[in-house]
Amino acid sequence: MRNFIMFLSLFLGGQAFAQELPPAVAEHYLAFEAAIGVGRADEAAIAAEAAWEEGERIELDAATLAMLADNAAHYAIIMRDFDTALRAQVRTAQLLEQSNGALLDQGSSWRRAAELANLTGQERRVQSYADNAVSRLERVEPSAERDNELLRALGVSAHHAWRTGSLNGASRYGRRAFEAFERSQLPPSADSAMFALYVGVKHANDRNDDEAAYWLAAAHFLGRRAELEGDTLAWLEGWDLYARGELLRHERRSLLLRLSEAGYIDAPCFSDCEQEVDAEMFAWSQADQGERIDTVALNRVPPEYPFEAVRRGIQGTVLLRFDVDENGDVQNPEVVFSIPSSIFEQSAIDAVLRWEYEPASLDGEPVYREGVMTTLQYQLAN
């Protein structure tokens, strides 16, 4: 839409276009053009909004109003006036529909409206606007521009669903966004890693261990390739390790082959992957030699469901890491990841601290086991 407006503006010229406008609108539009000419974005934003609002007042045709509203949205964004930008962007999308504007322009405008709704905390509008964008863009012939817009619109939906605690929505939109990412041939990014994470966590939650391991390994690989750091990379690594730990030996072999074929592994998987599987089945103490037996859970006390989460109908998942000492007691529990955040973490920690294990052993002697990982799912009956 911006490219179209810039082209039309250059074609007509500011003065010529203003001559086609009613005087009251032309006055503001000329002020807008003059402000752009001297690099005054603040004055341009004021004049663009005034031209659009005057055009609305006198009921200009939808196509012209769409151009004026889009100018107002663009310069409001530059000035970080996101409330005005959202109002103008939604109106742009509506006017493009009224004037039978190109579907690509309609979809792009709704996608920007969804992003602005997200920025301004208009949670109930984000999904609606993003769905509007996707429905328009899916009717456009595939192209690089269309595919990029579709990827961004689906990404808004996936991130919004994840942030609001909808694991089903995050996985559904995340899978579609990931497919759009693969078609785009764009380099790995934080977004692509998170899309794979959303799909993988849903599979982990549903105990689809092989699918969970694949998607979470892909997420971790993409996160490293995108050079993510800090908590985000720690989440990806934690989920990857947890999911692989749920697999049997032959399942890990299949996983490595699948990751190798998809290109989501640091080095090709040679032969039948036996060497790679042996390396991945790392012991909890590489330095120790001898017969090693891992921990076995004896009593896993279920977590208490936080009252506020029950009242609000919130469900979630928590990934934890902890140690098990020589007596079988849990030590040093920590939350690696939680969705949604700041709701279930304390309940999960309180629960695992009451768990009892048969301790790990080396040559028949109990030993301290670091890095045990598990998930807790919080799901309501109805």
The 8 nearest C-alpha neighbors of each residue, nearest first, counted from 0:
[[1, 3, 104, 2, 4, 107, 108, 69],
 [0, 2, 4, 3, 5, 69, 70, 73],
 [3, 1, 5, 0, 4, 6, 7, 8],
 [2, 4, 0, 6, 1, 5, 7, 8],
 [5, 3, 7, 1, 6, 2, 8, 0],
 [4, 6, 8, 2, 3, 7, 1, 9],
 [7, 5, 3, 9, 4, 8, 10, 2],
 [8, 6, 10, 4, 9, 5, 11, 3],
 [7, 9, 5, 12, 11, 10, 6, 4],
 [10, 8, 12, 6, 7, 11, 5, 13],
 [11, 9, 7, 8, 12, 6, 5, 13],
 [10, 12, 8, 15, 16, 9, 7, 13],
 [11, 13, 9, 8, 15, 14, 10, 16],
 [14, 12, 16, 15, 17, 8, 32, 11],
 [13, 15, 17, 16, 12, 18, 29, 11],
 [16, 14, 18, 12, 17, 11, 13, 19],
 [17, 15, 13, 18, 19, 14, 11, 12],
 [16, 18, 25, 14, 20, 19, 15, 13],
 [17, 19, 15, 16, 20, 14, 25, 21],
 [18, 20, 17, 16, 21, 15, 25, 22],
 [19, 21, 17, 25, 18, 24, 22, 16],
 [20, 22, 24, 23, 25, 19, 18, 17],
 [23, 21, 25, 24, 26, 20, 18, 17],
 [22, 24, 26, 25, 21, 53, 27, 50],
 [23, 25, 50, 26, 22, 27, 21, 53],
 [26, 24, 22, 17, 28, 20, 27, 23],
 [27, 25, 29, 24, 23, 28, 22, 30],
 [28, 26, 50, 30, 46, 24, 25, 29],
 [27, 29, 31, 25, 30, 26, 50, 24],
 [30, 28, 32, 31, 26, 27, 25, 33],
 [29, 31, 33, 27, 28, 32, 46, 34],
 [30, 32, 43, 28, 46, 34, 29, 33],
 [33, 31, 29, 35, 34, 30, 36, 28],
 [32, 34, 36, 30, 35, 31, 29, 37],
 [35, 33, 39, 43, 31, 36, 37, 32],
 [36, 34, 38, 32, 33, 37, 39, 43],
 [35, 37, 33, 34, 38, 32, 39, 31],
 [38, 36, 34, 35, 39, 33, 40, 32],
 [37, 39, 35, 36, 40, 34, 43, 33],
 [40, 38, 34, 41, 42, 37, 35, 43],
 [39, 41, 43, 42, 38, 44, 35, 34],
 [42, 40, 44, 43, 39, 45, 78, 74],
 [43, 41, 45, 44, 39, 40, 34, 46],
 [42, 44, 31, 40, 34, 46, 41, 45],
 [43, 45, 74, 47, 41, 42, 46, 75],
 [46, 44, 42, 48, 43, 47, 49, 41],
 [45, 47, 31, 49, 43, 27, 48, 44],
 [48, 46, 71, 44, 50, 49, 45, 31],
 [47, 49, 71, 51, 45, 46, 50, 52],
 [48, 50, 46, 52, 47, 51, 53, 27],
 [51, 49, 27, 24, 47, 53, 48, 52],
 [50, 52, 67, 54, 48, 68, 49, 53],
 [53, 51, 55, 49, 54, 50, 48, 56],
 [54, 52, 56, 50, 55, 51, 24, 49],
 [53, 55, 51, 52, 59, 56, 57, 58],
 [56, 54, 58, 52, 53, 57, 51, 59],
 [57, 55, 53, 54, 58, 52, 59, 51],
 [56, 58, 54, 55, 59, 53, 52, 21],
 [59, 57, 55, 56, 54, 60, 61, 64],
 [58, 60, 54, 57, 64, 55, 61, 63],
 [59, 61, 63, 62, 64, 58, 98, 54],
 [60, 62, 64, 94, 98, 63, 65, 97],
 [63, 61, 65, 64, 98, 60, 66, 95],
 [64, 62, 66, 65, 61, 60, 67, 59],
 [65, 63, 67, 61, 66, 62, 68, 59],
 [64, 66, 91, 68, 62, 94, 63, 67],
 [67, 65, 69, 63, 64, 68, 70, 4],
 [66, 68, 51, 64, 70, 69, 65, 71],
 [69, 67, 71, 65, 87, 51, 70, 91],
 [68, 70, 72, 66, 71, 67, 91, 65],
 [71, 69, 67, 73, 68, 72, 47, 66],
 [70, 72, 47, 48, 68, 69, 74, 73],
 [73, 71, 84, 69, 87, 75, 88, 70],
 [74, 72, 70, 76, 75, 71, 69, 77],
 [73, 75, 44, 77, 76, 71, 72, 78],
 [76, 74, 80, 78, 84, 72, 77, 73],
 [77, 75, 79, 74, 73, 78, 84, 80],
 [76, 78, 74, 75, 79, 73, 40, 80],
 [77, 79, 75, 76, 80, 74, 41, 40],
 [80, 78, 76, 77, 81, 75, 84, 74],
 [79, 81, 75, 78, 82, 83, 76, 84],
 [80, 82, 84, 79, 83, 76, 85, 115],
 [81, 83, 85, 84, 80, 86, 119, 115],
 [84, 82, 86, 85, 81, 80, 87, 75],
 [83, 85, 72, 81, 75, 87, 82, 86],
 [86, 84, 88, 82, 87, 83, 115, 112],
 [85, 87, 83, 89, 84, 88, 90, 82],
 [86, 88, 72, 90, 84, 68, 85, 89],
 [89, 87, 91, 85, 90, 72, 112, 86],
 [90, 88, 92, 91, 86, 87, 112, 85],
 [89, 91, 93, 87, 88, 92, 94, 86],
 [92, 90, 65, 88, 94, 89, 93, 68],
 [91, 93, 95, 89, 108, 90, 94, 105],
 [92, 94, 90, 96, 91, 95, 89, 97],
 [95, 93, 97, 91, 61, 96, 65, 92],
 [96, 94, 100, 92, 98, 97, 93, 99],
 [95, 97, 99, 93, 94, 98, 100, 92],
 [96, 98, 94, 95, 99, 93, 61, 100],
 [97, 99, 95, 96, 100, 62, 61, 94],
 [100, 98, 96, 97, 95, 101, 102, 94],
 [99, 101, 95, 98, 96, 102, 105, 104],
 [100, 102, 104, 103, 105, 99, 95, 96],
 [103, 101, 105, 104, 135, 106, 100, 139],
 [102, 104, 106, 101, 105, 136, 107, 139],
 [105, 103, 107, 101, 0, 102, 106, 108],
 [106, 104, 102, 108, 103, 107, 92, 95],
 [107, 105, 132, 135, 103, 109, 136, 108],
 [106, 108, 110, 104, 105, 109, 103, 111],
 [107, 109, 111, 105, 92, 110, 106, 104],
 [108, 110, 132, 112, 106, 111, 128, 107],
 [111, 109, 107, 113, 132, 112, 108, 152],
 [112, 110, 114, 108, 113, 109, 115, 107],
 [111, 113, 109, 115, 110, 114, 88, 89],
 [114, 112, 125, 128, 116, 110, 129, 111],
 [115, 113, 111, 117, 112, 116, 118, 110],
 [114, 116, 118, 112, 117, 113, 85, 111],
 [117, 115, 121, 113, 119, 125, 118, 114],
 [116, 118, 114, 115, 120, 119, 125, 121],
 [119, 117, 115, 116, 120, 114, 81, 121],
 [120, 118, 116, 117, 121, 115, 82, 81],
 [119, 121, 117, 122, 118, 116, 115, 123],
 [122, 120, 116, 124, 119, 123, 117, 125],
 [123, 121, 120, 124, 125, 117, 116, 126],
 [124, 122, 121, 125, 126, 127, 116, 120],
 [123, 125, 127, 122, 121, 126, 128, 116],
 [126, 124, 113, 116, 122, 128, 127, 123],
 [125, 127, 129, 128, 124, 156, 130, 123],
 [126, 128, 130, 124, 129, 125, 131, 123],
 [127, 129, 113, 131, 130, 125, 126, 109],
 [130, 128, 132, 126, 113, 131, 127, 110],
 [131, 129, 133, 127, 132, 128, 126, 134],
 [132, 130, 128, 134, 129, 133, 109, 127],
 [131, 133, 106, 109, 129, 110, 130, 135],
 [132, 134, 136, 130, 135, 131, 137, 149],
 [133, 135, 131, 137, 132, 136, 130, 138],
 [136, 134, 106, 132, 133, 138, 137, 102],
 [135, 137, 133, 139, 138, 106, 134, 103],
 [136, 138, 139, 134, 135, 133, 149, 140],
 [139, 137, 136, 135, 140, 134, 102, 103],
 [140, 138, 136, 137, 141, 103, 102, 145],
 [139, 141, 142, 138, 145, 137, 136, 103],
 [142, 140, 145, 139, 146, 143, 144, 137],
 [143, 141, 145, 144, 146, 140, 147, 139],
 [142, 144, 146, 145, 147, 141, 183, 148],
 [145, 143, 147, 142, 146, 148, 141, 149],
 [144, 146, 142, 148, 147, 143, 141, 149],
 [147, 145, 149, 143, 148, 144, 142, 150],
 [146, 148, 150, 144, 149, 145, 143, 151],
 [147, 149, 151, 145, 150, 146, 152, 144],
 [150, 148, 146, 152, 151, 147, 153, 145],
 [151, 149, 147, 153, 179, 148, 176, 152],
 [150, 152, 154, 148, 149, 153, 155, 147],
 [151, 153, 149, 155, 154, 110, 150, 129],
 [154, 152, 156, 176, 150, 155, 151, 172],
 [153, 155, 151, 157, 152, 156, 176, 150],
 [154, 156, 152, 158, 153, 157, 159, 151],
 [157, 155, 153, 159, 154, 158, 126, 160],
 [156, 158, 169, 172, 154, 173, 160, 159],
 [159, 157, 161, 155, 160, 156, 162, 154],
 [160, 158, 162, 156, 161, 157, 155, 163],
 [159, 161, 169, 165, 157, 163, 168, 158],
 [162, 160, 169, 158, 164, 159, 163, 165],
 [161, 163, 159, 164, 160, 158, 339, 165],
 [162, 164, 160, 161, 165, 159, 339, 158],
 [163, 165, 339, 161, 162, 166, 338, 160],
 [166, 164, 160, 168, 167, 161, 163, 169],
 [165, 167, 169, 168, 164, 170, 161, 201],
 [166, 168, 170, 165, 169, 171, 201, 160],
 [169, 167, 171, 165, 160, 170, 166, 172],
 [168, 170, 157, 160, 161, 166, 172, 173],
 [169, 171, 198, 173, 197, 167, 168, 172],
 [172, 170, 168, 174, 173, 169, 167, 175],
 [171, 173, 157, 175, 174, 169, 170, 153],
 [172, 174, 194, 170, 176, 157, 171, 175],
 [175, 173, 177, 171, 172, 176, 170, 198],
 [176, 174, 178, 172, 177, 173, 179, 171],
 [175, 177, 173, 179, 153, 178, 150, 174],
 [178, 176, 180, 174, 179, 175, 194, 173],
 [177, 179, 175, 181, 180, 176, 174, 182],
 [178, 180, 176, 182, 177, 150, 181, 183],
 [181, 179, 177, 183, 178, 182, 176, 150],
 [180, 182, 178, 183, 179, 184, 177, 185],
 [183, 181, 179, 180, 184, 178, 146, 185],
 [182, 184, 180, 185, 181, 179, 146, 147],
 [185, 183, 182, 181, 186, 180, 187, 179],
 [184, 186, 183, 187, 180, 181, 182, 188],
 [185, 187, 188, 184, 225, 224, 183, 180],
 [188, 186, 225, 221, 224, 191, 185, 189],
 [189, 187, 225, 190, 191, 186, 192, 221],
 [188, 190, 192, 191, 222, 193, 225, 227],
 [189, 191, 193, 188, 192, 194, 154, 187],
 [190, 192, 194, 188, 193, 189, 187, 177],
 [193, 191, 218, 221, 189, 222, 195, 190],
 [192, 194, 196, 190, 195, 191, 197, 189],
 [193, 195, 173, 191, 197, 196, 192, 177],
 [196, 194, 218, 198, 192, 193, 197, 214],
 [195, 197, 193, 199, 218, 194, 198, 215],
 [198, 196, 170, 194, 200, 195, 199, 169],
 [197, 199, 170, 195, 201, 196, 200, 174],
 [200, 198, 211, 214, 196, 215, 202, 201],
 [199, 201, 203, 197, 202, 198, 196, 204],
 [202, 200, 204, 198, 199, 203, 170, 205],
 [201, 203, 211, 205, 207, 199, 204, 200],
 [204, 202, 200, 206, 211, 205, 201, 207],
 [203, 205, 201, 202, 206, 200, 376, 316],
 [204, 206, 202, 203, 207, 201, 208, 200],
 [207, 205, 203, 208, 204, 202, 211, 201],
 [206, 208, 202, 205, 210, 203, 209, 211],
 [207, 209, 211, 206, 210, 212, 203, 245],
 [208, 210, 212, 211, 207, 213, 250, 246],
 [211, 209, 213, 212, 208, 207, 202, 214],
 [210, 212, 199, 202, 208, 203, 214, 209],
 [211, 213, 242, 209, 215, 210, 243, 214],
 [214, 212, 210, 216, 211, 215, 217, 254],
 [213, 215, 199, 217, 211, 216, 195, 212],
 [214, 216, 218, 239, 199, 212, 217, 196],
 [217, 215, 239, 219, 213, 218, 214, 212],
 [216, 218, 214, 220, 215, 263, 219, 221],
 [219, 217, 192, 215, 195, 221, 196, 216],
 [218, 220, 235, 222, 216, 217, 221, 236],
 [219, 221, 217, 223, 222, 218, 263, 216],
 [222, 220, 224, 192, 218, 223, 219, 187],
 [223, 221, 225, 219, 192, 224, 220, 227],
 [224, 222, 226, 220, 225, 221, 227, 219],
 [223, 225, 221, 226, 222, 187, 220, 188],
 [224, 226, 188, 222, 187, 223, 227, 221],
 [227, 225, 223, 224, 222, 228, 188, 221],
 [228, 226, 222, 225, 232, 223, 231, 189],
 [227, 229, 232, 231, 226, 230, 233, 223],
 [228, 230, 231, 232, 233, 227, 234, 226],
 [231, 229, 233, 232, 234, 228, 235, 335],
 [230, 232, 234, 233, 229, 228, 235, 227],
 [231, 233, 235, 228, 234, 230, 227, 229],
 [232, 234, 230, 236, 231, 235, 237, 229],
 [235, 233, 237, 231, 232, 236, 336, 230],
 [234, 236, 219, 232, 238, 233, 237, 239],
 [237, 235, 239, 233, 234, 238, 219, 232],
 [238, 236, 234, 240, 239, 235, 233, 241],
 [237, 239, 241, 235, 240, 236, 242, 234],
 [240, 238, 215, 236, 216, 242, 237, 241],
 [241, 239, 237, 243, 238, 242, 244, 236],
 [240, 242, 238, 244, 239, 243, 372, 237],
 [241, 243, 212, 239, 245, 244, 240, 238],
 [244, 242, 240, 245, 246, 212, 241, 239],
 [243, 245, 241, 242, 246, 240, 247, 372],
 [244, 246, 242, 243, 208, 241, 247, 212],
 [247, 245, 243, 244, 250, 251, 248, 208],
 [246, 248, 250, 249, 251, 245, 244, 243],
 [247, 249, 251, 250, 252, 246, 276, 280],
 [250, 248, 252, 251, 247, 253, 246, 254],
 [249, 251, 253, 247, 252, 248, 246, 254],
 [252, 250, 254, 248, 253, 249, 246, 255],
 [251, 253, 249, 255, 250, 254, 276, 272],
 [254, 252, 250, 256, 251, 255, 257, 249],
 [253, 255, 251, 257, 252, 256, 258, 250],
 [256, 254, 258, 252, 257, 253, 259, 251],
 [255, 257, 259, 253, 254, 258, 260, 268],
 [258, 256, 254, 260, 259, 255, 253, 261],
 [259, 257, 263, 255, 261, 260, 256, 264],
 [258, 260, 256, 262, 257, 261, 267, 264],
 [259, 261, 257, 258, 262, 256, 263, 267],
 [260, 262, 258, 259, 263, 257, 264, 256],
 [263, 261, 259, 260, 264, 258, 267, 265],
 [264, 262, 258, 217, 261, 220, 259, 265],
 [263, 265, 259, 266, 262, 258, 220, 267],
 [264, 266, 263, 267, 220, 262, 259, 268],
 [267, 265, 264, 268, 259, 262, 269, 263],
 [268, 266, 259, 269, 264, 265, 262, 260],
 [267, 269, 272, 259, 256, 266, 255, 270],
 [270, 268, 272, 267, 271, 275, 274, 273],
 [269, 271, 272, 268, 273, 274, 256, 267],
 [270, 272, 273, 269, 268, 252, 256, 274],
 [273, 271, 275, 268, 274, 269, 270, 252],
 [274, 272, 276, 275, 271, 277, 252, 270],
 [275, 273, 277, 276, 272, 278, 271, 269],
 [274, 276, 278, 272, 277, 273, 279, 268],
 [277, 275, 279, 273, 278, 274, 252, 280],
 [276, 278, 274, 280, 275, 279, 273, 281],
 [279, 277, 275, 276, 280, 281, 274, 273],
 [278, 280, 276, 281, 277, 275, 251, 274],
 [281, 279, 277, 278, 276, 282, 248, 244],
 [280, 282, 279, 278, 283, 285, 277, 284],
 [283, 281, 284, 285, 280, 291, 287, 286],
 [282, 284, 285, 368, 281, 369, 370, 293],
 [283, 285, 282, 286, 287, 281, 368, 288],
 [286, 284, 282, 287, 283, 281, 288, 280],
 [285, 287, 284, 288, 282, 283, 289, 281],
 [288, 286, 285, 284, 289, 361, 282, 291],
 [289, 287, 286, 290, 285, 291, 361, 284],
 [288, 290, 362, 291, 361, 287, 363, 292],
 [291, 289, 362, 361, 292, 288, 363, 360],
 [290, 292, 361, 360, 289, 362, 293, 359],
 [293, 291, 360, 359, 361, 290, 294, 363],
 [292, 294, 359, 291, 295, 360, 358, 368],
 [293, 295, 359, 358, 357, 356, 296, 292],
 [296, 294, 357, 356, 297, 293, 358, 359],
 [295, 297, 356, 298, 357, 355, 294, 299],
 [298, 296, 356, 355, 295, 357, 299, 354],
 [297, 299, 355, 354, 296, 300, 356, 353],
 [300, 298, 354, 301, 355, 297, 296, 351],
 [299, 301, 354, 350, 298, 353, 302, 351],
 [302, 300, 299, 350, 303, 351, 375, 347],
 [303, 301, 350, 347, 346, 304, 300, 349],
 [302, 304, 346, 305, 301, 350, 347, 349],
 [303, 305, 306, 302, 309, 377, 308, 346],
 [306, 304, 308, 307, 303, 309, 343, 346],
 [307, 305, 309, 308, 310, 304, 311, 303],
 [306, 308, 310, 309, 305, 311, 312, 313],
 [307, 309, 313, 311, 305, 306, 310, 312],
 [310, 308, 312, 306, 307, 311, 313, 305],
 [309, 311, 307, 308, 312, 306, 313, 305],
 [312, 310, 308, 309, 313, 307, 306, 314],
 [311, 313, 309, 310, 308, 314, 379, 307],
 [314, 312, 308, 311, 309, 315, 164, 310],
 [315, 313, 378, 377, 312, 379, 164, 308],
 [316, 314, 377, 338, 339, 376, 164, 313],
 [315, 317, 376, 338, 375, 337, 377, 318],
 [318, 316, 337, 375, 374, 336, 319, 338],
 [317, 319, 374, 336, 335, 373, 334, 337],
 [320, 318, 334, 335, 373, 372, 333, 374],
 [319, 321, 372, 333, 371, 370, 332, 334],
 [322, 320, 332, 371, 331, 370, 330, 333],
 [321, 323, 369, 330, 370, 368, 329, 371],
 [324, 322, 329, 368, 328, 327, 330, 367],
 [323, 325, 367, 327, 326, 328, 368, 322],
 [324, 326, 366, 365, 367, 327, 358, 323],
 [327, 325, 324, 328, 358, 365, 357, 323],
 [326, 328, 356, 358, 357, 324, 325, 323],
 [329, 327, 323, 324, 326, 355, 330, 356],
 [328, 330, 323, 352, 322, 324, 321, 327],
 [329, 331, 322, 332, 323, 321, 328, 324],
 [330, 332, 321, 322, 333, 329, 320, 323],
 [333, 331, 321, 320, 330, 348, 319, 334],
 [334, 332, 320, 319, 335, 321, 331, 348],
 [333, 335, 319, 336, 318, 320, 344, 332],
 [336, 334, 319, 318, 234, 333, 237, 320],
 [335, 337, 318, 334, 317, 234, 338, 319],
 [338, 336, 317, 340, 339, 316, 318, 344],
 [339, 337, 340, 315, 316, 164, 317, 336],
 [338, 340, 164, 337, 315, 342, 162, 341],
 [339, 341, 338, 337, 342, 343, 344, 336],
 [342, 340, 344, 343, 339, 337, 338, 345],
 [343, 341, 340, 344, 339, 308, 305, 345],
 [342, 344, 346, 345, 347, 341, 305, 317],
 [345, 343, 347, 346, 342, 341, 348, 334],
 [346, 344, 348, 347, 343, 349, 342, 341],
 [345, 347, 349, 343, 344, 348, 302, 303],
 [346, 348, 350, 344, 345, 349, 302, 343],
 [347, 349, 345, 350, 351, 346, 352, 332],
 [350, 348, 346, 352, 347, 351, 345, 353],
 [349, 351, 302, 347, 348, 352, 353, 300],
 [352, 350, 354, 353, 348, 349, 347, 329],
 [351, 353, 349, 350, 329, 354, 348, 330],
 [354, 352, 351, 350, 300, 355, 349, 299],
 [355, 353, 299, 351, 298, 352, 300, 329],
 [354, 356, 298, 297, 328, 327, 296, 353],
 [357, 355, 296, 327, 297, 295, 358, 294],
 [356, 358, 295, 327, 294, 296, 297, 359],
 [359, 357, 327, 294, 325, 356, 365, 326],
 [358, 360, 294, 293, 292, 366, 365, 368],
 [359, 361, 365, 364, 292, 366, 363, 291],
 [360, 362, 291, 364, 363, 290, 289, 365],
 [361, 363, 290, 364, 289, 291, 360, 292],
 [362, 364, 361, 360, 365, 290, 291, 292],
 [363, 365, 360, 361, 362, 366, 359, 325],
 [366, 364, 360, 325, 359, 358, 361, 363],
 [367, 365, 325, 360, 359, 368, 364, 361],
 [366, 368, 324, 325, 323, 369, 359, 365],
 [369, 367, 323, 322, 359, 324, 366, 283],
 [370, 368, 322, 371, 323, 367, 283, 321],
 [369, 371, 321, 322, 320, 372, 368, 283],
 [372, 370, 321, 320, 322, 369, 373, 368],
 [373, 371, 320, 319, 241, 370, 321, 374],
 [372, 374, 319, 318, 320, 241, 375, 371],
 [375, 373, 318, 317, 319, 376, 316, 372],
 [374, 376, 317, 316, 377, 318, 373, 347],
 [377, 375, 316, 315, 378, 374, 317, 204],
 [376, 378, 315, 314, 316, 375, 379, 304],
 [379, 377, 314, 376, 380, 315, 313, 316],
 [378, 380, 381, 314, 377, 312, 309, 313],
 [379, 381, 378, 377, 312, 309, 314, 313],
 [380, 379, 378, 312, 309, 314, 313, 310]]
